[in-house]
Amino acid sequence: HKVPIAAERLGRRWLATDKIMEWLAISRNLFTAAPGYKSNPMLDELAELYRA
């Protein structure tokens, strides 16, 4: 999660990927408020399981 966070703080464009679904869900929850954020709709239901 560190690279997207740093890029967001610097106003840079970023793309985050992972092969572990839990980590993808957690990342999605961290960045949903970021301007221009887009997520795969299939991840939305999974992300709800990991919402803090």
N, C-alpha and C positions, 0 to 999 in steps of 0.2 A: 504493500500500500504506500510505501514511501515515495516512489517516483511520481505517481499521480498527485500526491499531496504537494510535493515540492513544485511540480509543474503548475498546479492550480494557483499556488501562492505567488508564483512569478508571472501569472497571466499567460502561460504557455499552453499550447494545445497538447493533449495527451490521449493515450489509448492504453487501457489496462486489460490484460488477459490472464487467465490461469486455467489449469486443468483440474483443479480441485473445486468442485461446485460450492462447498461451504465457504471457501475464501472468496469466490465470485459473489456470493450472496452478501457477505459482509462488506465487501468493497462497494457493491451497489448501494447498500444502506448508508455508507459514508458519503457518497457523491451525488445522491439524487437531487440535492439543492444546487449543484453547480450549474452555472449558465450553459445551455447547450447540451446538457447531459442526455444521453440516449442509452437505453438498455434493451436487451432482447426481451420481448414480452414473456417468453417462456421462463425467464429467470425471476419474474415478479412473484410468483407463488412461492418458489423456493426461498426467496429473500425474506418473505414474511416469517418464515420459521426461525430466522436468525436475527430478527430485528431486536435491537437492544432496548 
